[in-house]
Amino acid sequence: MFAVLVPLSMLGVMFYMFQNKLSGGSGFEGTDGAAFVGGVAVILSVMATIVFNRIHALDRISDHITDGFIFAFRAMAPVIPIAGFFFMGSADFTGSILSLEETAAKPAFLFDMIQAGQTFIPQNSIIAGFGILLVGLITGLDGSGFSGLPLTGALAGAMAEGVGMDASTLAAIGQMGAIWGGGTIVAWSSLVAVAGFLQLSPIELARKNFIPVITGLLIATTVAIMIW
């Protein structure tokens, strides 16, 4: 019964979140979505424990919750030291990390490096395409995959006219680099969660992802430049 109930419950959660988003709601994004999915999972876990353990259910429920927390800490523990270095690249966090005053200028090492080097990208469609891909990959090193989108979008808009390409095409190339680079070849964020679920090493998974992901990005960028 639970082999059917659990996947149907999660499918219902997905359907409700999509329906809520399409009807103009929030779609339960971020922490709201995590709480919604987690709440359904807890209810299913409690129900299954009561069915299988009966009078010992209360003891077993606490054991399962403890095991879940231990698994979560083991899976996400690598995020803490790795994220400490990546957060240094964002101005939102460097102030508190470096104990700077509120009025002091806060460096954003990743973004400052990209903005300093963007003027050296030649006005050529091929170089511009692969250059903005590289910019996206570097901004994706913070692990989120989304923080670099404003920068790559603005850079695409500034370069498009000079290289004779559509700004949306260049922006899409930068977006691919940021999201795929941050989500598949950096050993934290979503990759750590997947690796923990599969009982794999996040570092090893990121290493094995590198060649196929970079190859796919290079091919996609080449095709985008050619068909435009």
N, CA and C of each residue as an Amber inpcrd file, in Angstrom:
protein
   684
   0.8250000  -1.2080000   0.0000000   0.0000000   0.0000000   0.0000000
   0.8620000   1.2630000   0.0000000   1.9140000   1.2510000   0.8360000
   2.7710000   2.4320000   0.9070000   3.6630000   2.5690000  -0.3310000
   3.9480000   1.4530000  -1.0100000   4.7090000   1.5300000  -2.2520000
   3.9500000   2.3210000  -3.3080000   2.6100000   2.3370000  -3.1910000
   1.7690000   3.1050000  -4.1080000   1.4820000   4.4920000  -3.5400000
   1.2390000   4.5540000  -2.2160000   0.8390000   5.8030000  -1.5820000
   1.9430000   6.8560000  -1.6140000   3.1800000   6.4460000  -1.3830000
   4.2820000   7.4110000  -1.3050000   4.5130000   8.1140000  -2.6520000
   4.7160000   7.3770000  -3.7520000   4.9160000   8.1070000  -5.0280000
   3.6980000   8.9160000  -5.4540000   2.4840000   8.4180000  -5.1550000
   1.2950000   9.1920000  -5.5070000   1.2160000  10.4800000  -4.6880000
   1.6140000  10.4120000  -3.4180000   1.6060000  11.6110000  -2.5740000
   2.5830000  12.6420000  -3.1060000   3.7890000  12.2180000  -3.4770000
   4.7840000  13.1570000  -4.0030000   4.3580000  13.7130000  -5.3600000
   3.7100000  12.8700000  -6.1650000   3.1830000  13.3510000  -7.4410000
   2.0990000  14.4050000  -7.2010000   1.2610000  14.1740000  -6.1800000
   0.2400000  15.1550000  -5.8260000   0.8480000  16.4640000  -5.3500000
   1.9390000  16.3750000  -4.6020000   2.6440000  17.5820000  -4.1500000
   3.1480000  18.3800000  -5.3470000   3.7710000  17.6930000  -6.2960000
   4.2780000  18.3640000  -7.4960000   3.1430000  19.0210000  -8.2760000
   2.0500000  18.2800000  -8.4510000   0.9160000  18.8120000  -9.2100000
   0.3480000  20.0550000  -8.5280000   0.2090000  20.0060000  -7.2100000
  -0.3500000  21.1480000  -6.4870000   0.5620000  22.3640000  -6.5930000
   1.8850000  22.1420000  -6.5150000   2.8220000  23.2600000  -6.6090000
   2.7780000  23.8890000  -7.9940000   2.7090000  23.0540000  -9.0410000
   2.5960000  23.5820000 -10.4090000   1.2860000  24.3400000 -10.5790000
   0.1860000  23.7460000 -10.0940000  -1.1210000  24.3740000 -10.2380000
  -1.1700000  25.7110000  -9.4990000  -0.5650000  25.7570000  -8.3260000
  -0.5320000  26.9940000  -7.5490000   0.2580000  28.0750000  -8.2620000
   1.3740000  27.6940000  -8.8840000   2.2070000  28.6500000  -9.6020000
   1.4990000  29.1710000 -10.8430000   0.8590000  28.2740000 -11.5940000
   0.1930000  28.6750000 -12.8330000  -1.0250000  29.5460000 -12.5710000
  -1.6340000  29.3920000 -11.3910000  -2.8150000  30.1910000 -11.0720000
  -2.4660000  31.5290000 -10.4350000  -1.1660000  31.8530000 -10.4040000
  -0.7430000  33.1460000  -9.8880000  -0.2220000  33.1340000  -8.4710000
  -0.1290000  31.9570000  -7.8540000   0.3790000  31.8680000  -6.4960000
   1.8940000  31.8580000  -6.4670000   2.4360000  31.6170000  -5.2810000
   3.8960000  31.6100000  -5.1120000   4.5360000  30.3370000  -5.6340000
   3.7480000  29.2610000  -5.7520000   4.3090000  27.9880000  -6.1940000
   5.1040000  27.2870000  -5.1150000   5.0150000  27.7940000  -3.8800000
   5.7460000  27.1980000  -2.7520000   7.2350000  27.0920000  -3.0740000
   7.8320000  28.2240000  -3.3960000   9.2500000  28.2290000  -3.7460000
  10.1080000  28.3660000  -2.4920000  11.3560000  27.9390000  -2.6010000
  12.3240000  28.1180000  -1.5230000  11.9480000  27.3580000  -0.2660000
  11.9930000  28.0570000   0.8640000  11.7370000  27.4100000   2.1530000
  10.2960000  26.9250000   2.2750000   9.3530000  27.6200000   1.6330000
   7.9640000  27.1650000   1.6700000   7.8120000  25.8060000   0.9990000
   8.4710000  25.6460000  -0.1490000   8.4180000  24.3620000  -0.8480000
   9.0710000  23.2540000  -0.0430000  10.2200000  23.5720000   0.5730000
  10.9030000  22.5660000   1.3920000  10.0340000  22.1460000   2.5730000
   9.3620000  23.1080000   3.1970000   8.4840000  22.7840000   4.3250000
   7.2930000  21.9390000   3.8740000   6.7470000  22.2530000   2.7100000
   5.5970000  21.5080000   2.1940000   5.9790000  20.0540000   1.8970000
   7.0450000  19.8630000   1.1460000   7.4960000  18.5070000   0.8090000
   7.9150000  17.7520000   2.0700000   8.6540000  18.4320000   2.9520000
   9.0920000  17.7910000   4.1890000   7.9330000  17.4080000   5.0810000
   6.9100000  18.2590000   5.1470000   5.7340000  17.9430000   5.9580000
   5.0020000  16.7110000   5.4570000   4.8240000  16.6050000   4.1440000
   4.1870000  15.4190000   3.5690000   5.0240000  14.1720000   3.8510000
   6.3410000  14.2950000   3.7310000   7.2260000  13.1600000   3.9900000
   7.1380000  12.7060000   5.4480000   7.0650000  13.6600000   6.3760000
   6.9450000  13.3110000   7.7930000   5.6270000  12.5900000   8.0630000
   4.5420000  13.0830000   7.4970000   3.2430000  12.4340000   7.6850000
   3.2700000  11.0050000   7.1570000   3.8490000  10.8060000   5.9750000
   3.9410000   9.4570000   5.4090000   4.8120000   8.5610000   6.2840000
   5.9090000   9.1130000   6.7920000   6.7970000   8.3310000   7.6560000
   6.0950000   7.9060000   8.9350000   5.3490000   8.8260000   9.5420000
   4.6110000   8.5020000  10.7670000   3.5500000   7.4400000  10.4960000
   2.8130000   7.5950000   9.4030000   1.7800000   6.6130000   9.0630000
   2.3830000   5.2300000   8.8400000   3.4880000   5.1750000   8.1020000
   4.1180000   3.8830000   7.8300000   4.6500000   3.2460000   9.1190000
   5.2110000   4.0610000  10.0020000   5.7440000   3.5380000  11.2550000
   4.6340000   2.9790000  12.1340000   3.4960000   3.6720000  12.1820000
   2.3610000   3.1900000  12.9710000   1.8470000   1.8660000  12.4150000
   1.7610000   1.7530000  11.0960000   1.2510000   0.5240000  10.4820000
   2.1860000  -0.6510000  10.7400000   3.5010000  -0.4310000  10.6300000
   4.4440000  -1.5460000  10.7110000   4.8870000  -1.8640000  12.1400000
   4.8610000  -0.8820000  13.0280000   5.3870000  -1.1100000  14.3800000
   4.3220000  -1.0940000  15.4810000   3.1380000  -0.6500000  15.1510000
   2.0000000  -0.6620000  16.0560000   2.3300000  -0.0600000  17.4210000
   2.3550000  -0.8740000  18.4990000   2.4950000  -0.3260000  19.8460000
   3.8780000   0.2770000  20.0900000   4.8570000  -0.0750000  19.2670000
   6.2000000   0.4930000  19.4130000   6.4250000   1.6740000  18.4620000
   5.3490000   2.1720000  17.8670000   5.4710000   3.1980000  16.8240000
   6.1220000   4.4660000  17.3380000   5.7400000   4.9170000  18.5610000
   6.2890000   6.1810000  19.0630000   7.7990000   6.1100000  19.2330000
   8.3080000   4.9700000  19.6930000   9.7530000   4.8100000  19.8240000
  10.4300000   4.8060000  18.4640000   9.8440000   4.1060000  17.5250000
  10.4470000   3.9880000  16.2070000  10.3870000   5.3050000  15.4380000
   9.3370000   6.1030000  15.6400000   9.2420000   7.4000000  14.9570000
  10.4180000   8.2840000  15.3430000  10.7350000   8.3520000  16.6400000
  11.8640000   9.1700000  17.0740000  13.1790000   8.6360000  16.5240000
  13.2940000   7.2960000  16.4320000  14.5130000   6.7140000  15.8550000
  14.6640000   7.0890000  14.3830000  13.5650000   7.0420000  13.6480000
  13.6200000   7.3870000  12.2150000  13.9760000   8.8580000  12.0190000
  13.4130000   9.7380000  12.8560000  13.7270000  11.1640000  12.7370000
  15.1980000  11.4070000  13.0510000  15.7130000  10.7230000  14.0760000
  17.1350000  10.8530000  14.4120000  18.0170000  10.3760000  13.2620000
  17.6660000   9.2270000  12.6820000  18.4330000   8.7110000  11.5410000
  18.3890000   9.6770000  10.3720000  17.2390000  10.3070000  10.1690000
  17.1250000  11.2680000   9.0740000  18.0170000  12.4800000   9.2620000
  18.0540000  13.0020000  10.4870000  18.9250000  14.1470000  10.7620000
  20.3980000  13.7750000  10.5870000  20.7670000  12.5820000  11.0600000
  22.1600000  12.1450000  10.9190000  22.5320000  12.0330000   9.4450000
  21.6330000  11.4610000   8.6470000  21.8920000  11.3380000   7.2130000
  22.0310000  12.7180000   6.5660000  21.1490000  13.6590000   6.9620000
  21.2050000  14.9980000   6.3740000  22.5220000  15.6890000   6.7060000
  22.9770000  15.5720000   7.9430000  24.2400000  16.2060000   8.3290000
  25.4150000  15.5780000   7.5870000  25.3830000  14.2600000   7.4270000
  26.4720000  13.6040000   6.7080000  26.4890000  14.0170000   5.2380000
  25.3070000  14.1470000   4.6510000  25.2360000  14.4890000   3.2290000
  25.6400000  15.9320000   2.9690000  25.2380000  16.8540000   3.8670000
  25.4400000  18.2750000   3.6180000  26.6590000  18.8530000   4.3270000
  27.3650000  18.0550000   5.1270000  28.5240000  18.5780000   5.8590000
  29.5880000  19.2040000   4.9530000  29.8820000  18.6190000   3.7530000
  30.8960000  19.2510000   2.8940000  30.5350000  20.6580000   2.4380000
  29.2390000  21.0030000   2.5100000  28.8290000  22.3270000   2.0560000
  29.4520000  23.4230000   2.9140000  29.6140000  23.1720000   4.2130000
  30.0220000  24.2340000   5.1430000  31.4070000  24.7890000   4.8070000
  32.4640000  23.9610000   4.7360000  33.7770000  24.5500000   4.4090000
  33.8700000  25.0310000   2.9670000  33.2230000  24.3150000   2.0390000
  33.2940000  24.7280000   0.6330000  32.5670000  26.0540000   0.4270000
  31.3820000  26.1670000   1.0250000  30.6010000  27.3960000   0.8690000
  31.3150000  28.5920000   1.4670000  32.0920000  28.3630000   2.5260000
  32.8280000  29.4570000   3.1390000  33.7350000  30.1720000   2.1560000
  34.3550000  29.4150000   1.2460000  35.2250000  30.0210000   0.2360000
  34.4090000  30.6390000  -0.9000000  33.3390000  29.9690000  -1.3140000
  32.5490000  30.4940000  -2.4160000  31.8430000  31.7920000  -2.0450000
  31.3830000  31.9040000  -0.7880000  30.6890000  33.1090000  -0.3690000
  31.6030000  34.3270000  -0.3830000  32.9170000  34.0950000  -0.3630000
  33.8600000  35.2070000  -0.4490000  33.7600000  35.9250000  -1.7940000
  33.1670000  35.2810000  -2.7780000  33.0470000  35.8970000  -4.0930000
  31.8690000  36.8200000  -4.2320000  31.0030000  36.9110000  -3.2120000
  29.7990000  37.7350000  -3.3040000  29.8740000  38.8900000  -2.3200000
  29.4970000  40.0710000  -2.7740000  29.5150000  41.2590000  -1.9090000
  28.4850000  41.1580000  -0.7900000  27.4980000  40.2830000  -0.9290000
  26.4830000  40.1330000   0.1030000  27.0430000  39.5030000   1.3750000
  28.1700000  38.7980000   1.2510000  28.6870000  38.0500000   2.3940000
  30.0930000  38.4640000   2.8180000  30.8590000  39.0880000   1.9260000
  32.2470000  39.3980000   2.2760000  32.3540000  40.3690000   3.4530000
  31.3710000  41.2670000   3.5900000  31.4170000  42.2170000   4.6920000
  31.4130000  41.5250000   6.0450000  30.5020000  40.5660000   6.2380000
  30.4360000  39.8610000   7.5180000  31.5990000  38.8900000   7.6850000
  32.0540000  38.2670000   6.5880000  33.1580000  37.3170000   6.6810000
  34.4550000  38.0320000   7.0500000  34.6880000  39.1890000   6.4320000
  35.9170000  39.9480000   6.6810000  35.7700000  40.9720000   7.7980000
  34.6070000  40.9910000   8.4650000  34.3570000  41.9170000   9.5850000
  34.5460000  43.3710000   9.1760000  33.9900000  43.7180000   8.0250000
  34.0830000  45.0940000   7.5540000  32.9770000  45.9460000   8.1590000
  33.2130000  47.2410000   8.2370000  32.2000000  48.1480000   8.7460000
  31.0510000  48.2610000   7.7520000  29.8960000  48.6840000   8.2630000
  28.7130000  48.7770000   7.4160000  28.9130000  49.7360000   6.2560000
  29.6600000  50.8130000   6.5030000  29.8490000  51.8370000   5.4680000
  31.0070000  51.5190000   4.5270000  31.7860000  50.5030000   4.8330000
  32.9520000  50.1680000   4.0080000  32.5250000  49.4880000   2.7170000
  33.3280000  49.6840000   1.6670000  33.0710000  49.0170000   0.3880000
  33.3210000  47.5220000   0.5510000  32.3970000  46.7250000   0.0410000
  32.4830000  45.2760000   0.2050000  32.8910000  44.6360000  -1.1170000
  34.0440000  43.9880000  -1.1550000  34.5050000  43.3830000  -2.4090000
  33.6840000  42.1600000  -2.7900000  33.5200000  41.9530000  -4.0710000
  32.8860000  40.7400000  -4.6050000  33.8980000  40.1200000  -5.5560000
  34.7610000  39.2800000  -5.0350000  35.9500000  38.8660000  -5.7580000
  35.6410000  38.2210000  -7.1120000  34.6490000  37.3380000  -7.1600000
  34.3140000  36.6940000  -8.4310000  33.8120000  37.7100000  -9.4490000
  32.8270000  38.5140000  -9.0260000  32.2150000  39.4500000  -9.9580000
  33.1630000  40.5870000 -10.3100000  33.9760000  41.0210000  -9.3560000
  34.9530000  42.0640000  -9.6580000  35.9660000  41.5840000 -10.6860000
  36.3710000  40.3180000 -10.5780000  37.3320000  39.7600000 -11.5230000
  36.7430000  39.7090000 -12.9310000  35.4770000  39.2960000 -13.0110000
  34.8230000  39.2140000 -14.3260000  34.6480000  40.5980000 -14.9330000
  34.1940000  41.5530000 -14.1460000  33.9640000  42.8960000 -14.6690000
  35.2670000  43.5590000 -15.0900000  36.3650000  43.2290000 -14.4000000
  37.6610000  43.7960000 -14.7740000  38.1700000  43.2110000 -16.0850000
  37.8100000  41.9600000 -16.3850000  38.3280000  41.3150000 -17.5900000
  37.4170000  41.3620000 -18.7880000  36.1590000  41.7990000 -18.6060000
  35.2130000  41.7560000 -19.7210000  35.5970000  42.7280000 -20.8420000
  36.3170000  43.7770000 -20.5230000  36.7120000  44.7410000 -21.5540000
  37.7830000  44.1810000 -22.4880000  38.4220000  43.0770000 -22.1040000
  39.4780000  42.4900000 -22.9220000  38.9580000  41.4240000 -23.8850000
  37.6480000  41.1540000 -23.8580000  37.0630000  40.1800000 -24.7860000
  36.9250000  40.8370000 -26.1600000  37.5740000  40.3110000 -27.1960000
  37.5300000  40.9330000 -28.5290000  36.1210000  40.9390000 -29.1130000
  35.8870000  41.8900000 -30.0130000  34.5900000  42.0300000 -30.6580000
  34.4770000  41.0480000 -31.8190000  34.3370000  39.7780000 -31.4830000
  34.2110000  38.7130000 -32.4700000  33.1700000  37.7330000 -31.9440000
  32.2690000  37.2770000 -32.8300000  31.1490000  36.4580000 -32.3630000
  31.6150000  35.1640000 -31.7010000  32.6350000  34.5140000 -32.2790000
  33.1090000  33.2430000 -31.7140000  33.7600000  33.4800000 -30.3510000
  34.6600000  34.4440000 -30.3020000  35.3450000  34.7260000 -29.0360000
  34.3600000  35.2520000 -27.9990000  33.4070000  36.0930000 -28.4580000
  32.4160000  36.6340000 -27.5280000  31.5410000  35.5280000 -26.9600000
  31.1240000  34.5810000 -27.8260000  30.2780000  33.4840000 -27.3640000
  30.9680000  32.6280000 -26.3200000  32.1870000  32.2070000 -26.6260000
  32.9170000  31.3740000 -25.6680000  33.3930000  32.1960000 -24.4660000
  33.6150000  33.4930000 -24.6780000  33.9970000  34.3490000 -23.5620000
  32.8800000  34.4850000 -22.5470000  31.6510000  34.6810000 -23.0260000
  30.5330000  34.8240000 -22.0950000  30.1900000  33.4800000 -21.4590000
  30.4770000  32.3730000 -22.1760000  30.3240000  31.0490000 -21.5640000
  31.2860000  30.9040000 -20.3820000  32.5170000  31.3440000 -20.5820000
  33.5100000  31.2880000 -19.5080000  33.1010000  32.1760000 -18.3340000
  32.5510000  33.3520000 -18.6470000  32.0680000  34.2410000 -17.5870000
  30.9800000  33.5380000 -16.7730000  30.0510000  32.8890000 -17.4700000
  28.9890000  32.1680000 -16.7790000  29.5300000  31.0480000 -15.9050000
  30.5110000  30.3070000 -16.4200000  31.1040000  29.2220000 -15.6360000
  31.7710000  29.7450000 -14.3670000  32.4650000  30.8640000 -14.4890000
  33.1590000  31.4100000 -13.3170000  32.1590000  31.9160000 -12.2830000
  31.1160000  32.6150000 -12.7390000  30.1170000  33.0910000 -11.7850000
  29.3740000  31.9310000 -11.1480000  29.2820000  30.7990000 -11.8560000
  28.6160000  29.6280000 -11.2940000  29.4080000  28.9370000 -10.2050000
  30.6450000  29.3470000 -10.0020000  31.4670000  28.7280000  -8.9580000
  30.9430000  29.0010000  -7.5540000  30.0220000  29.9580000  -7.4090000
  29.4630000  30.1820000  -6.0760000  28.4550000  29.1070000  -5.7100000
  28.1630000  28.2040000  -6.6540000  27.3160000  27.0610000  -6.3580000
  25.8420000  27.2680000  -6.6020000  25.3650000  28.5030000  -6.6510000
  23.9280000  28.7120000  -6.8030000  23.4900000  28.5400000  -8.2550000
  24.3380000  28.9550000  -9.1990000  23.9740000  28.8490000 -10.6040000
  23.1010000  29.9880000 -11.0920000  22.5820000  30.8110000 -10.1830000
  21.6710000  31.8800000 -10.5810000  22.2070000  33.2680000 -10.2790000
  23.1460000  33.3750000  -9.3690000  23.6330000  34.7000000  -8.9780000
  24.3480000  35.4140000 -10.1200000  24.8930000  34.6590000 -11.0880000
  25.6110000  35.2740000 -12.1880000  24.7430000  35.6980000 -13.3540000
  23.4410000  35.3820000 -13.3160000  22.5730000  35.6810000 -14.4570000
  22.4510000  37.1850000 -14.7400000  22.3130000  38.0520000 -13.7280000
  22.2710000  39.4920000 -14.0490000  23.5380000  39.9770000 -14.7380000
  24.6880000  39.4660000 -14.3090000  25.9450000  39.9040000 -14.9090000
  26.0670000  39.4110000 -16.3430000  25.7840000  38.1270000 -16.5840000
  25.8890000  37.6000000 -17.9530000  24.8480000  38.2380000 -18.8660000
  23.6630000  38.5190000 -18.3380000  22.6450000  39.1800000 -19.1510000
  23.0490000  40.5810000 -19.5400000  23.5830000  41.3340000 -18.5740000
  24.0260000  42.6990000 -18.8640000  25.2050000  42.6980000 -19.8360000
  26.1210000  41.7540000 -19.6590000  27.2720000  41.6520000 -20.5460000
  26.8360000  41.2930000 -21.9590000  25.8480000  40.3750000 -22.0650000
  25.3330000  39.9960000 -23.3930000  24.7100000  41.1930000 -24.0960000
  23.9450000  41.9840000 -23.3560000  23.3340000  43.1610000 -23.9560000
  24.3540000  44.1800000 -24.4200000  25.4510000  44.3050000 -23.6710000
  26.4840000  45.2770000 -24.0330000  27.3080000  44.8240000 -25.2340000
  27.4890000  43.5010000 -25.3880000  28.3630000  42.9850000 -26.4460000
  27.6290000  42.6650000 -27.7340000  26.3200000  42.4650000 -27.6710000
  25.5750000  41.9240000 -28.8080000  25.7290000  42.7690000 -30.0700000
  25.5500000  44.0550000 -29.9650000  25.5920000  44.9140000 -31.1490000
  26.9800000  44.9350000 -31.7750000  28.0130000  44.9540000 -30.9510000
  29.3710000  45.0370000 -31.4680000  29.8240000  43.7880000 -32.1950000
  29.3200000  42.6150000 -31.7760000  29.7450000  41.3650000 -32.4110000
  28.7350000  40.8760000 -33.4340000  27.6130000  41.5760000 -33.5910000
  26.6200000  41.2000000 -34.5840000  25.8210000  39.9670000 -34.2320000
  25.5490000  39.7530000 -32.9410000  24.7530000  38.6150000 -32.5070000
  23.5410000  39.1070000 -31.7380000  22.5480000  38.2290000 -31.6380000
  21.3620000  38.5450000 -30.8680000  21.6930000  38.5030000 -29.3770000
  21.2340000  39.5020000 -28.6220000  21.5500000  39.5670000 -27.2000000
  20.9880000  38.3770000 -26.4330000  19.7980000  37.9060000 -26.8290000
  19.1920000  36.7670000 -26.1270000  20.0030000  35.4940000 -26.3240000
  20.6340000  35.3440000 -27.4990000  21.4760000  34.1690000 -27.7410000
  22.7040000  34.1860000 -26.8410000  23.3630000  35.3430000 -26.7680000
  24.5230000  35.4640000 -25.8910000  24.1310000  35.2660000 -24.4280000
  22.9800000  35.8290000 -24.0490000  22.5260000  35.6770000 -22.6640000
  22.2390000  34.2180000 -22.3420000  21.6730000  33.4880000 -23.3120000
  21.3860000  32.0660000 -23.0940000  22.6790000  31.2720000 -22.9220000
  23.7110000  31.6290000 -23.6760000  25.0100000  30.9550000 -23.5260000
  25.5690000  31.1970000 -22.1270000  25.5150000  32.4520000 -21.6780000
  25.9850000  32.7580000 -20.3330000  25.1600000  32.0550000 -19.2620000
  23.8630000  31.9580000 -19.4980000  22.9800000  31.2750000 -18.5490000
  23.3190000  29.7960000 -18.4660000  23.5930000  29.1660000 -19.6030000
  23.9880000  27.7500000 -19.5890000  25.2510000  27.5590000 -18.7570000
  26.2370000  28.4360000 -18.9750000  27.4800000  28.3070000 -18.2280000
  27.2780000  28.4650000 -16.7370000  26.4550000  29.4470000 -16.3490000
  26.2450000  29.7110000 -14.9260000  25.5060000  28.5690000 -14.2430000
  24.4270000  28.1050000 -14.8590000  23.5890000  27.1030000 -14.1990000
  24.2140000  25.7140000 -14.2540000  24.6710000  25.2980000 -15.4530000
  25.2770000  23.9670000 -15.5480000  26.6260000  23.9340000 -14.8340000
  27.3630000  25.0260000 -14.9300000  28.6430000  25.0620000 -14.2250000
  28.4610000  25.0280000 -12.7180000  27.4870000  25.8140000 -12.2250000
  27.2690000  25.8540000 -10.7900000  26.5580000  24.6400000 -10.2470000
  25.7630000  23.9710000 -11.0780000  24.9470000  22.8760000 -10.5720000
  25.5050000  21.4880000 -10.7670000  26.5320000  21.3440000 -11.6280000
  26.9900000  19.9870000 -11.9450000  28.4810000  19.7620000 -11.7830000
  29.2970000  20.7950000 -11.8220000  30.7470000  20.5770000 -11.7140000
  31.3350000  21.2440000 -10.4830000  30.4760000  21.7490000  -9.5910000
  30.9200000  22.3220000  -8.3230000  30.4090000  21.4220000  -7.2020000
  31.2800000  21.0310000  -6.3090000  30.9490000  19.9840000  -5.3240000
  30.1910000  20.5250000  -4.1180000  29.1050000  21.2070000  -4.3740000
  28.1890000  21.5350000  -3.2870000  26.8730000  21.9530000  -3.9050000
  25.9880000  22.5480000  -3.1350000  24.6620000  22.9310000  -3.5690000
  23.8690000  21.6960000  -3.9900000  23.2090000  21.7340000  -5.1360000
  22.3470000  20.6250000  -5.5450000  23.1330000  19.3410000  -5.7580000
  24.3770000  19.4360000  -6.2070000  25.1740000  18.2400000  -6.4480000
  25.4340000  17.4940000  -5.1450000  25.6610000  18.2120000  -4.0440000
  25.8950000  17.5660000  -2.7530000  24.6510000  16.8120000  -2.2980000
  23.4760000  17.4130000  -2.5170000  22.2350000  16.7500000  -2.1280000
  22.0350000  15.4500000  -2.8980000  22.2880000  15.4840000  -4.2120000
  22.1470000  14.2740000  -5.0260000  23.1790000  13.2280000  -4.6150000
  24.4230000  13.6550000  -4.4090000  25.4770000  12.7260000  -4.0190000
  25.1730000  12.0780000  -2.6680000  24.6310000  12.8670000  -1.7320000
  24.2810000  12.3140000  -0.4320000  23.1640000  11.2980000  -0.5300000
  22.1760000  11.5700000  -1.3620000  21.0700000  10.6330000  -1.5460000
  21.5490000   9.3230000  -2.1420000  22.5050000   9.3960000  -3.0540000
  23.0110000   8.2010000  -3.7410000  24.2000000   7.5680000  -3.0310000
  24.5980000   8.1480000  -1.8800000  25.7300000   7.6220000  -1.1180000
  27.0200000   7.6440000  -1.9410000  27.2420000   8.7640000  -2.6360000
  28.4450000   8.9410000  -3.4500000  29.2680000  10.0980000  -2.9000000
  30.5260000  10.1530000  -3.2910000  31.3830000  11.2610000  -2.9110000
  31.0610000  12.4720000  -3.7930000  30.7100000  13.6380000  -3.2090000
  30.4270000  14.8260000  -4.0330000  31.6140000  15.2310000  -4.8990000
  32.8230000  15.1110000  -4.3530000  34.0170000  15.4820000  -5.1080000
  34.1740000  14.5660000  -6.3220000  33.9720000  13.2660000  -6.1140000
  34.1160000  12.3100000  -7.2170000  33.0310000  12.5210000  -8.2650000
  31.8070000  12.8110000  -7.8240000  30.7130000  13.0510000  -8.7670000
  30.9730000  14.2930000  -9.6030000  31.4650000  15.3640000  -8.9630000
  31.7920000  16.5920000  -9.7030000  32.9140000  16.3340000 -10.7010000
  33.8980000  15.5300000 -10.2960000  35.0190000  15.2250000 -11.1890000
  34.5450000  14.4480000 -12.4200000  33.6510000  13.4890000 -12.2230000
  33.1550000  12.7010000 -13.3570000  32.1970000  13.5010000 -14.2330000
  31.5620000  14.5110000 -13.6670000  30.6650000  15.3590000 -14.4620000
  31.4270000  16.3140000 -15.3750000  32.6660000  16.6080000 -15.0410000
  33.3740000  17.7170000 -15.6870000  33.4520000  17.5550000 -17.2040000
  33.9840000  16.4310000 -17.6800000  34.1900000  16.2540000 -19.1260000
  32.8760000  16.2590000 -19.8990000  31.8670000  15.4470000 -19.5180000
  30.6160000  15.4710000 -20.3070000  29.9010000  16.8180000 -20.2680000
  29.9170000  17.4940000 -19.1110000  29.2170000  18.7870000 -19.0190000
  29.9230000  19.8490000 -19.8540000  31.2400000  19.9430000 -19.7260000
  31.9870000  20.9390000 -20.4940000  31.8800000  20.6510000 -21.9900000
  31.9380000  19.3750000 -22.3650000  31.7770000  19.0130000 -23.7750000
  30.4200000  19.4490000 -24.3030000  29.3750000  19.1950000 -23.5290000
  28.0330000  19.6120000 -23.9400000  27.9120000  21.1150000 -24.0700000
  28.5190000  21.8530000 -23.1540000  28.4650000  23.3170000 -23.2130000
  29.2150000  23.8530000 -24.4310000  30.3650000  23.2620000 -24.7340000
  31.1330000  23.7060000 -25.8990000  30.3580000  23.4390000 -27.1870000
  29.7380000  22.2690000 -27.2850000  28.9570000  21.9360000 -28.4860000
  27.7580000  22.8680000 -28.6110000  27.0510000  23.0790000 -27.5050000
  25.8680000  23.9430000 -27.5360000  26.2370000  25.3760000 -27.9200000
  27.3510000  25.8660000 -27.3990000  27.7940000  27.2220000 -27.7300000
  28.1730000  27.3320000 -29.1990000  28.8690000  26.3170000 -29.7110000
  29.2550000  26.3150000 -31.1310000  28.0360000  26.3280000 -32.0310000
  27.0360000  25.4880000 -31.7000000  25.8140000  25.4290000 -32.5080000
  25.0710000  26.7590000 -32.4430000  25.0100000  27.3690000 -31.2420000
  24.3050000  28.6520000 -31.0930000  24.9560000  29.7270000 -31.9590000
  26.2800000  29.7490000 -31.9880000  26.9890000  30.7530000 -32.8000000
  26.7670000  30.5040000 -34.2940000  26.7810000  29.2230000 -34.6910000
  26.6400000  28.8770000 -36.1130000  25.2520000  29.1580000 -36.6360000
  24.2170000  28.7740000 -35.8900000  22.8440000  28.9250000 -36.4190000
  22.3910000  30.3840000 -36.3570000  23.0380000  31.2060000 -35.5280000
  22.6720000  32.6010000 -35.5030000  23.2820000  33.3470000 -36.6830000
